[in-house]
Amino acid sequence: MIATEPLSGSNLLTNGRSYTETRRMMRWFRKAGDRLLYGGRGAFGKTDSTSAFSALHKAMVRQFPELSNVAVTHKWSGLVAMTMDSIPHAGRLDERVVYAVGYNGTSVALASTMGKHVAAIVAGEKPDLGL
C-alpha cells in the first residue's frame, strides 16, 4: 500500500467509495481524509520491496496522471495468506476456535463471504463450504 501526501483541493474520488480493478495485477484504491490510498499485489517475500512500491506508484500515476507530481508519504506491506491447494479454508478447530484462512491474495473480495460462513459455524450451523 502507498498513501499520497494530502491532496488539498482535489476532485479525485469525491464520493467516499473504495474501488478495485481486476486486471492481472489487481489494484484497489480509496480516499482516506485528503490522501489517496493505493494498493495492489507486490513482490512475494518476507520484507518490503522497493520495486513493489515503485510498481504501485507507477500504476497509480498511469491510472491518475494528475498525481504524477504528488509525493508518496507512507508505504507499508504485509504477508498474504496462501494455502497449498489455493483454496480458502474455514471450519472449527475445537469448541472455542473457528477459523477462516488462506484467501490467497483475494481477501478484500472474500472476507465478507467467509465471515458469513464463520458466523454460521459459530451459530452451530453446518454451511455448505463447497470445496
VMD Tcl script that builds the backbone (N, CA, C; Angstrom):
set m [mol new atoms 393]
animate dup $m
set s [atomselect $m all]
$s set {name element resname resid chain x y z} {
  {N N MET 1 A 0.853 -1.182 0.000}
  {CA C MET 1 A 0.000 0.000 0.000}
  {C C MET 1 A 0.887 1.229 0.000}
  {N N ILE 2 A 0.397 2.236 -0.690}
  {CA C ILE 2 A 1.049 3.538 -0.619}
  {C C ILE 2 A -0.030 4.590 -0.329}
  {N N ALA 3 A 0.385 5.694 0.243}
  {CA C ALA 3 A -0.519 6.807 0.512}
  {C C ALA 3 A 0.153 8.091 0.074}
  {N N THR 4 A -0.610 8.942 -0.576}
  {CA C THR 4 A -0.069 10.207 -1.057}
  {C C THR 4 A -0.023 11.247 0.053}
  {N N GLU 5 A 0.675 12.309 -0.230}
  {CA C GLU 5 A 0.587 13.484 0.627}
  {C C GLU 5 A -0.838 14.022 0.529}
  {N N PRO 6 A -1.254 14.907 1.427}
  {CA C PRO 6 A -2.605 15.464 1.334}
  {C C PRO 6 A -2.861 16.101 -0.033}
  {N N LEU 7 A -4.027 15.816 -0.582}
  {CA C LEU 7 A -4.420 16.326 -1.902}
  {C C LEU 7 A -5.379 17.496 -1.725}
  {N N SER 8 A -4.870 18.603 -1.269}
  {CA C SER 8 A -5.748 19.741 -0.987}
  {C C SER 8 A -6.406 20.227 -2.277}
  {N N GLY 9 A -7.728 20.375 -2.198}
  {CA C GLY 9 A -8.491 20.890 -3.333}
  {C C GLY 9 A -8.696 19.910 -4.475}
  {N N SER 10 A -8.397 18.648 -4.282}
  {CA C SER 10 A -8.544 17.658 -5.360}
  {C C SER 10 A -9.997 17.215 -5.514}
  {N N ASN 11 A -10.394 16.986 -6.745}
  {CA C ASN 11 A -11.722 16.448 -7.044}
  {C C ASN 11 A -11.660 14.948 -7.304}
  {N N LEU 12 A -10.591 14.323 -6.933}
  {CA C LEU 12 A -10.379 12.898 -7.164}
  {C C LEU 12 A -11.207 12.061 -6.192}
  {N N LEU 13 A -11.996 11.129 -6.693}
  {CA C LEU 13 A -12.775 10.170 -5.895}
  {C C LEU 13 A -13.553 10.861 -4.774}
  {N N THR 14 A -14.444 11.722 -5.118}
  {CA C THR 14 A -15.136 12.552 -4.132}
  {C C THR 14 A -16.307 11.880 -3.426}
  {N N ASN 15 A -16.724 10.667 -3.856}
  {CA C ASN 15 A -17.915 10.082 -3.244}
  {C C ASN 15 A -17.631 9.128 -2.090}
  {N N GLY 16 A -16.387 8.961 -1.663}
  {CA C GLY 16 A -16.070 8.176 -0.473}
  {C C GLY 16 A -16.117 6.669 -0.640}
  {N N ARG 17 A -16.115 6.172 -1.850}
  {CA C ARG 17 A -16.169 4.730 -2.079}
  {C C ARG 17 A -14.776 4.126 -2.189}
  {N N SER 18 A -14.712 2.812 -1.993}
  {CA C SER 18 A -13.499 2.045 -2.280}
  {C C SER 18 A -13.652 1.453 -3.671}
  {N N TYR 19 A -12.558 1.339 -4.390}
  {CA C TYR 19 A -12.583 0.846 -5.758}
  {C C TYR 19 A -11.557 -0.276 -5.924}
  {N N THR 20 A -11.818 -1.108 -6.906}
  {CA C THR 20 A -10.836 -2.113 -7.305}
  {C C THR 20 A -10.926 -2.273 -8.804}
  {N N GLU 21 A -9.838 -2.646 -9.412}
  {CA C GLU 21 A -9.860 -3.021 -10.810}
  {C C GLU 21 A -9.313 -4.446 -10.880}
  {N N THR 22 A -9.684 -5.169 -11.885}
  {CA C THR 22 A -9.450 -6.612 -11.885}
  {C C THR 22 A -8.492 -7.094 -12.971}
  {N N ARG 23 A -7.587 -6.262 -13.374}
  {CA C ARG 23 A -6.577 -6.729 -14.318}
  {C C ARG 23 A -5.713 -7.773 -13.639}
  {N N ARG 24 A -4.762 -8.294 -14.342}
  {CA C ARG 24 A -3.929 -9.377 -13.819}
  {C C ARG 24 A -3.305 -9.038 -12.464}
  {N N MET 25 A -2.790 -7.836 -12.312}
  {CA C MET 25 A -2.194 -7.407 -11.039}
  {C C MET 25 A -3.174 -6.454 -10.362}
  {N N MET 26 A -4.163 -7.017 -9.694}
  {CA C MET 26 A -5.251 -6.226 -9.112}
  {C C MET 26 A -4.739 -5.019 -8.323}
  {N N ARG 27 A -5.477 -3.934 -8.445}
  {CA C ARG 27 A -5.198 -2.718 -7.688}
  {C C ARG 27 A -6.483 -2.294 -6.992}
  {N N TRP 28 A -6.358 -1.664 -5.849}
  {CA C TRP 28 A -7.509 -1.127 -5.136}
  {C C TRP 28 A -7.115 0.221 -4.581}
  {N N PHE 29 A -8.097 1.103 -4.435}
  {CA C PHE 29 A -7.781 2.465 -4.018}
  {C C PHE 29 A -9.010 3.131 -3.441}
  {N N ARG 30 A -8.761 4.125 -2.601}
  {CA C ARG 30 A -9.818 4.935 -1.994}
  {C C ARG 30 A -9.164 6.147 -1.363}
  {N N LYS 31 A -10.002 7.121 -1.060}
  {CA C LYS 31 A -9.522 8.293 -0.332}
  {C C LYS 31 A -9.658 8.012 1.158}
  {N N ALA 32 A -8.714 8.489 1.915}
  {CA C ALA 32 A -8.775 8.466 3.376}
  {C C ALA 32 A -8.433 9.888 3.805}
  {N N GLY 33 A -9.443 10.590 4.257}
  {CA C GLY 33 A -9.232 12.013 4.508}
  {C C GLY 33 A -8.945 12.679 3.183}
  {N N ASP 34 A -7.837 13.365 3.092}
  {CA C ASP 34 A -7.495 14.016 1.825}
  {C C ASP 34 A -6.313 13.349 1.125}
  {N N ARG 35 A -6.034 12.099 1.474}
  {CA C ARG 35 A -4.961 11.325 0.828}
  {C C ARG 35 A -5.568 10.222 -0.027}
  {N N LEU 36 A -4.844 9.812 -1.056}
  {CA C LEU 36 A -5.247 8.641 -1.815}
  {C C LEU 36 A -4.454 7.451 -1.290}
  {N N LEU 37 A -5.172 6.388 -0.944}
  {CA C LEU 37 A -4.545 5.120 -0.591}
  {C C LEU 37 A -4.616 4.247 -1.829}
  {N N TYR 38 A -3.501 3.630 -2.193}
  {CA C TYR 38 A -3.434 2.837 -3.420}
  {C C TYR 38 A -2.691 1.552 -3.106}
  {N N GLY 39 A -3.320 0.436 -3.377}
  {CA C GLY 39 A -2.709 -0.841 -3.050}
  {C C GLY 39 A -2.776 -1.820 -4.193}
  {N N GLY 40 A -2.034 -2.896 -4.037}
  {CA C GLY 40 A -2.028 -3.949 -5.039}
  {C C GLY 40 A -1.060 -5.036 -4.645}
  {N N ARG 41 A -1.055 -6.055 -5.441}
  {CA C ARG 41 A -0.125 -7.151 -5.181}
  {C C ARG 41 A 1.281 -6.688 -5.501}
  {N N GLY 42 A 2.201 -7.057 -4.641}
  {CA C GLY 42 A 3.595 -6.685 -4.843}
  {C C GLY 42 A 4.439 -7.914 -5.028}
  {N N ALA 43 A 5.624 -7.868 -4.486}
  {CA C ALA 43 A 6.549 -8.988 -4.593}
  {C C ALA 43 A 6.248 -10.019 -3.515}
  {N N PHE 44 A 6.539 -11.264 -3.801}
  {CA C PHE 44 A 6.415 -12.311 -2.792}
  {C C PHE 44 A 7.705 -12.325 -1.989}
  {N N GLY 45 A 7.581 -12.311 -0.689}
  {CA C GLY 45 A 8.760 -12.318 0.162}
  {C C GLY 45 A 8.399 -11.880 1.557}
  {N N LYS 46 A 9.392 -11.871 2.416}
  {CA C LYS 46 A 9.150 -11.544 3.820}
  {C C LYS 46 A 9.518 -10.117 4.174}
  {N N THR 47 A 10.037 -9.362 3.235}
  {CA C THR 47 A 10.425 -7.986 3.528}
  {C C THR 47 A 9.794 -7.052 2.505}
  {N N ASP 48 A 9.712 -5.771 2.877}
  {CA C ASP 48 A 9.199 -4.779 1.939}
  {C C ASP 48 A 10.094 -4.733 0.708}
  {N N SER 49 A 9.497 -4.474 -0.428}
  {CA C SER 49 A 10.230 -4.462 -1.683}
  {C C SER 49 A 10.165 -3.078 -2.316}
  {N N THR 50 A 11.319 -2.466 -2.497}
  {CA C THR 50 A 11.368 -1.157 -3.152}
  {C C THR 50 A 10.763 -1.235 -4.535}
  {N N SER 51 A 11.028 -2.318 -5.263}
  {CA C SER 51 A 10.488 -2.443 -6.618}
  {C C SER 51 A 8.962 -2.583 -6.602}
  {N N ALA 52 A 8.407 -3.251 -5.589}
  {CA C ALA 52 A 6.951 -3.388 -5.496}
  {C C ALA 52 A 6.310 -2.031 -5.226}
  {N N PHE 53 A 6.898 -1.235 -4.330}
  {CA C PHE 53 A 6.364 0.104 -4.057}
  {C C PHE 53 A 6.477 0.992 -5.294}
  {N N SER 54 A 7.574 0.855 -6.012}
  {CA C SER 54 A 7.773 1.622 -7.243}
  {C C SER 54 A 6.730 1.235 -8.292}
  {N N ALA 55 A 6.434 -0.053 -8.398}
  {CA C ALA 55 A 5.424 -0.525 -9.352}
  {C C ALA 55 A 4.039 0.009 -8.981}
  {N N LEU 56 A 3.732 0.064 -7.684}
  {CA C LEU 56 A 2.457 0.628 -7.245}
  {C C LEU 56 A 2.358 2.102 -7.627}
  {N N HIS 57 A 3.425 2.841 -7.382}
  {CA C HIS 57 A 3.429 4.266 -7.716}
  {C C HIS 57 A 3.246 4.455 -9.222}
  {N N LYS 58 A 3.946 3.678 -10.005}
  {CA C LYS 58 A 3.842 3.762 -11.464}
  {C C LYS 58 A 2.406 3.468 -11.917}
  {N N ALA 59 A 1.790 2.434 -11.340}
  {CA C ALA 59 A 0.407 2.087 -11.685}
  {C C ALA 59 A -0.548 3.199 -11.272}
  {N N MET 60 A -0.331 3.782 -10.091}
  {CA C MET 60 A -1.186 4.861 -9.610}
  {C C MET 60 A -1.124 6.053 -10.563}
  {N N VAL 61 A 0.070 6.429 -10.990}
  {CA C VAL 61 A 0.231 7.579 -11.885}
  {C C VAL 61 A -0.326 7.264 -13.277}
  {N N ARG 62 A -0.202 6.010 -13.716}
  {CA C ARG 62 A -0.788 5.621 -15.001}
  {C C ARG 62 A -2.318 5.753 -14.931}
  {N N GLN 63 A -2.888 5.391 -13.800}
  {CA C GLN 63 A -4.334 5.455 -13.626}
  {C C GLN 63 A -4.815 6.879 -13.340}
  {N N PHE 64 A -4.005 7.626 -12.594}
  {CA C PHE 64 A -4.346 9.005 -12.216}
  {C C PHE 64 A -3.179 9.924 -12.592}
  {N N PRO 65 A -3.052 10.284 -13.862}
  {CA C PRO 65 A -1.901 11.100 -14.302}
  {C C PRO 65 A -1.753 12.415 -13.541}
  {N N GLU 66 A -2.856 12.930 -13.024}
  {CA C GLU 66 A -2.785 14.192 -12.279}
  {C C GLU 66 A -1.991 14.053 -10.981}
  {N N LEU 67 A -1.649 12.828 -10.594}
  {CA C LEU 67 A -0.858 12.599 -9.375}
  {C C LEU 67 A 0.642 12.444 -9.659}
  {N N SER 68 A 1.054 12.713 -10.884}
  {CA C SER 68 A 2.459 12.487 -11.245}
  {C C SER 68 A 3.442 13.295 -10.404}
  {N N ASN 69 A 3.041 14.459 -9.927}
  {CA C ASN 69 A 3.937 15.282 -9.107}
  {C C ASN 69 A 3.557 15.284 -7.631}
  {N N VAL 70 A 2.709 14.333 -7.229}
  {CA C VAL 70 A 2.279 14.231 -5.835}
  {C C VAL 70 A 3.166 13.217 -5.120}
  {N N ALA 71 A 3.682 13.597 -3.980}
  {CA C ALA 71 A 4.588 12.718 -3.232}
  {C C ALA 71 A 3.839 11.592 -2.523}
  {N N VAL 72 A 4.479 10.436 -2.444}
  {CA C VAL 72 A 4.010 9.328 -1.613}
  {C C VAL 72 A 4.684 9.503 -0.264}
  {N N THR 73 A 3.893 9.619 0.792}
  {CA C THR 73 A 4.462 9.882 2.110}
  {C C THR 73 A 4.434 8.671 3.038}
  {N N HIS 74 A 3.637 7.653 2.680}
  {CA C HIS 74 A 3.545 6.453 3.506}
  {C C HIS 74 A 3.506 5.228 2.608}
  {N N LYS 75 A 4.116 4.146 3.063}
  {CA C LYS 75 A 4.045 2.874 2.346}
  {C C LYS 75 A 4.200 1.743 3.350}
  {N N TRP 76 A 3.472 0.678 3.113}
  {CA C TRP 76 A 3.532 -0.469 4.011}
  {C C TRP 76 A 3.112 -1.717 3.250}
  {N N SER 77 A 3.440 -2.852 3.819}
  {CA C SER 77 A 3.082 -4.112 3.183}
  {C C SER 77 A 2.815 -5.158 4.253}
  {N N GLY 78 A 2.389 -6.308 3.813}
  {CA C GLY 78 A 2.140 -7.417 4.729}
  {C C GLY 78 A 2.126 -8.719 3.959}
  {N N LEU 79 A 2.134 -9.789 4.695}
  {CA C LEU 79 A 2.133 -11.097 4.064}
  {C C LEU 79 A 0.718 -11.485 3.651}
  {N N VAL 80 A 0.602 -12.242 2.599}
  {CA C VAL 80 A -0.672 -12.747 2.108}
  {C C VAL 80 A -0.766 -14.214 2.503}
  {N N ALA 81 A -1.909 -14.605 3.054}
  {CA C ALA 81 A -2.104 -15.993 3.481}
  {C C ALA 81 A -2.392 -16.863 2.261}
  {N N MET 82 A -1.453 -17.716 1.908}
  {CA C MET 82 A -1.597 -18.623 0.771}
  {C C MET 82 A -1.745 -20.050 1.303}
  {N N THR 83 A -2.554 -20.839 0.640}
  {CA C THR 83 A -2.681 -22.246 1.002}
  {C C THR 83 A -2.061 -23.091 -0.105}
  {N N MET 84 A -1.656 -24.301 0.235}
  {CA C MET 84 A -1.014 -25.176 -0.738}
  {C C MET 84 A -1.957 -25.567 -1.875}
  {N N ASP 85 A -3.254 -25.616 -1.600}
  {CA C ASP 85 A -4.210 -26.004 -2.638}
  {C C ASP 85 A -4.900 -24.802 -3.291}
  {N N SER 86 A -4.476 -23.594 -2.941}
  {CA C SER 86 A -5.022 -22.346 -3.495}
  {C C SER 86 A -6.506 -22.141 -3.208}
  {N N ILE 87 A -7.022 -22.798 -2.185}
  {CA C ILE 87 A -8.424 -22.680 -1.809}
  {C C ILE 87 A -8.494 -22.154 -0.378}
  {N N PRO 88 A -9.372 -21.172 -0.103}
  {CA C PRO 88 A -9.543 -20.718 1.277}
  {C C PRO 88 A -10.115 -21.840 2.144}
  {N N HIS 89 A -9.825 -21.794 3.422}
  {CA C HIS 89 A -10.303 -22.812 4.360}
  {C C HIS 89 A -11.065 -22.146 5.492}
  {N N ALA 90 A -12.180 -22.748 5.888}
  {CA C ALA 90 A -12.958 -22.276 7.029}
  {C C ALA 90 A -13.456 -23.493 7.778}
  {N N GLY 91 A -13.554 -23.379 9.087}
  {CA C GLY 91 A -14.054 -24.500 9.867}
  {C C GLY 91 A -13.922 -24.269 11.346}
  {N N ARG 92 A -14.086 -25.329 12.091}
  {CA C ARG 92 A -13.992 -25.292 13.548}
  {C C ARG 92 A -12.817 -26.159 13.960}
  {N N LEU 93 A -11.882 -25.580 14.709}
  {CA C LEU 93 A -10.730 -26.316 15.203}
  {C C LEU 93 A -11.104 -27.097 16.460}
  {N N ASP 94 A -11.845 -26.451 17.356}
  {CA C ASP 94 A -12.342 -27.102 18.563}
  {C C ASP 94 A -13.555 -26.304 19.052}
  {N N GLU 95 A -13.997 -26.508 20.270}
  {CA C GLU 95 A -15.192 -25.819 20.763}
  {C C GLU 95 A -15.052 -24.300 20.800}
  {N N ARG 96 A -13.821 -23.811 20.925}
  {CA C ARG 96 A -13.617 -22.368 21.097}
  {C C ARG 96 A -13.002 -21.668 19.897}
  {N N VAL 97 A -12.496 -22.407 18.931}
  {CA C VAL 97 A -11.770 -21.773 17.825}
  {C C VAL 97 A -12.434 -22.103 16.485}
  {N N VAL 98 A -12.874 -21.037 15.807}
  {CA C VAL 98 A -13.399 -21.128 14.454}
  {C C VAL 98 A -12.457 -20.299 13.588}
  {N N TYR 99 A -12.197 -20.737 12.379}
  {CA C TYR 99 A -11.193 -20.047 11.559}
  {C C TYR 99 A -11.659 -19.857 10.116}
  {N N ALA 100 A -11.074 -18.878 9.486}
  {CA C ALA 100 A -11.171 -18.644 8.046}
  {C C ALA 100 A -9.795 -18.138 7.630}
  {N N VAL 101 A -9.112 -18.891 6.804}
  {CA C VAL 101 A -7.728 -18.562 6.441}
  {C C VAL 101 A -7.479 -18.818 4.964}
  {N N GLY 102 A -6.379 -18.281 4.491}
  {CA C GLY 102 A -5.886 -18.609 3.162}
  {C C GLY 102 A -6.700 -18.035 2.029}
  {N N TYR 103 A -6.892 -16.730 2.036}
  {CA C TYR 103 A -7.668 -16.104 0.957}
  {C C TYR 103 A -6.848 -15.981 -0.327}
  {N N ASN 104 A -5.585 -16.317 -0.281}
  {CA C ASN 104 A -4.734 -16.403 -1.468}
  {C C ASN 104 A -4.685 -15.112 -2.276}
  {N N GLY 105 A -4.592 -13.995 -1.572}
  {CA C GLY 105 A -4.446 -12.712 -2.245}
  {C C GLY 105 A -5.752 -12.054 -2.641}
  {N N THR 106 A -6.891 -12.624 -2.256}
  {CA C THR 106 A -8.175 -12.036 -2.637}
  {C C THR 106 A -9.021 -11.716 -1.406}
  {N N SER 107 A -8.371 -11.343 -0.320}
  {CA C SER 107 A -9.105 -11.153 0.933}
  {C C SER 107 A -10.119 -10.032 0.871}
  {N N VAL 108 A -9.862 -8.997 0.118}
  {CA C VAL 108 A -10.827 -7.903 0.028}
  {C C VAL 108 A -12.146 -8.441 -0.515}
  {N N ALA 109 A -12.071 -9.290 -1.520}
  {CA C ALA 109 A -13.278 -9.840 -2.140}
  {C C ALA 109 A -13.912 -10.941 -1.300}
  {N N LEU 110 A -13.115 -11.748 -0.615}
  {CA C LEU 110 A -13.641 -12.913 0.092}
  {C C LEU 110 A -14.012 -12.694 1.554}
  {N N ALA 111 A -13.510 -11.663 2.180}
  {CA C ALA 111 A -13.682 -11.510 3.625}
  {C C ALA 111 A -15.150 -11.491 4.057}
  {N N SER 112 A -16.006 -10.788 3.351}
  {CA C SER 112 A -17.424 -10.740 3.740}
  {C C SER 112 A -18.079 -12.100 3.602}
  {N N THR 113 A -17.814 -12.789 2.517}
  {CA C THR 113 A -18.388 -14.118 2.303}
  {C C THR 113 A -17.897 -15.093 3.361}
  {N N MET 114 A -16.609 -15.104 3.618}
  {CA C MET 114 A -16.055 -16.022 4.607}
  {C C MET 114 A -16.582 -15.685 5.997}
  {N N GLY 115 A -16.772 -14.400 6.289}
  {CA C GLY 115 A -17.334 -14.002 7.580}
  {C C GLY 115 A -18.720 -14.571 7.803}
  {N N LYS 116 A -19.530 -14.614 6.756}
  {CA C LYS 116 A -20.874 -15.199 6.868}
  {C C LYS 116 A -20.785 -16.687 7.205}
  {N N HIS 117 A -19.832 -17.380 6.579}
  {CA C HIS 117 A -19.668 -18.807 6.860}
  {C C HIS 117 A -19.172 -19.042 8.285}
  {N N VAL 118 A -18.232 -18.225 8.731}
  {CA C VAL 118 A -17.714 -18.360 10.094}
  {C C VAL 118 A -18.828 -18.078 11.104}
  {N N ALA 119 A -19.651 -17.064 10.839}
  {CA C ALA 119 A -20.771 -16.762 11.738}
  {C C ALA 119 A -21.731 -17.947 11.807}
  {N N ALA 120 A -21.979 -18.591 10.676}
  {CA C ALA 120 A -22.865 -19.764 10.665}
  {C C ALA 120 A -22.258 -20.902 11.480}
  {N N ILE 121 A -20.955 -21.096 11.355}
  {CA C ILE 121 A -20.281 -22.149 12.122}
  {C C ILE 121 A -20.370 -21.848 13.614}
  {N N VAL 122 A -20.127 -20.592 14.000}
  {CA C VAL 122 A -20.221 -20.190 15.405}
  {C C VAL 122 A -21.632 -20.441 15.932}
  {N N ALA 123 A -22.645 -20.231 15.098}
  {CA C ALA 123 A -24.038 -20.412 15.492}
  {C C ALA 123 A -24.444 -21.898 15.522}
  {N N GLY 124 A -23.498 -22.782 15.220}
  {CA C GLY 124 A -23.788 -24.204 15.262}
  {C C GLY 124 A -24.323 -24.781 13.972}
  {N N GLU 125 A -24.382 -23.989 12.939}
  {CA C GLU 125 A -24.850 -24.481 11.642}
  {C C GLU 125 A -23.717 -25.186 10.907}
  {N N LYS 126 A -24.048 -25.869 9.854}
  {CA C LYS 126 A -23.039 -26.544 9.027}
  {C C LYS 126 A -23.210 -26.033 7.591}
  {N N PRO 127 A -22.629 -24.851 7.299}
  {CA C PRO 127 A -22.803 -24.272 5.967}
  {C C PRO 127 A -22.108 -25.105 4.899}
  {N N ASP 128 A -22.659 -25.054 3.693}
  {CA C ASP 128 A -22.027 -25.748 2.562}
  {C C ASP 128 A -20.825 -24.912 2.142}
  {N N LEU 129 A -19.650 -25.430 2.381}
  {CA C LEU 129 A -18.430 -24.702 2.064}
  {C C LEU 129 A -17.829 -25.148 0.737}
  {N N GLY 130 A -18.566 -25.931 -0.045}
  {CA C GLY 130 A -18.082 -26.356 -1.354}
  {C C GLY 130 A -16.786 -27.127 -1.225}
  {N N LEU 131 A -15.804 -26.713 -1.984}
  {CA C LEU 131 A -14.509 -27.382 -1.937}
  {C C LEU 131 A -13.876 -27.255 -0.577}
}
mol reanalyze $m
mol bondsrecalc $m
mol representation Tube
mol addrep $m
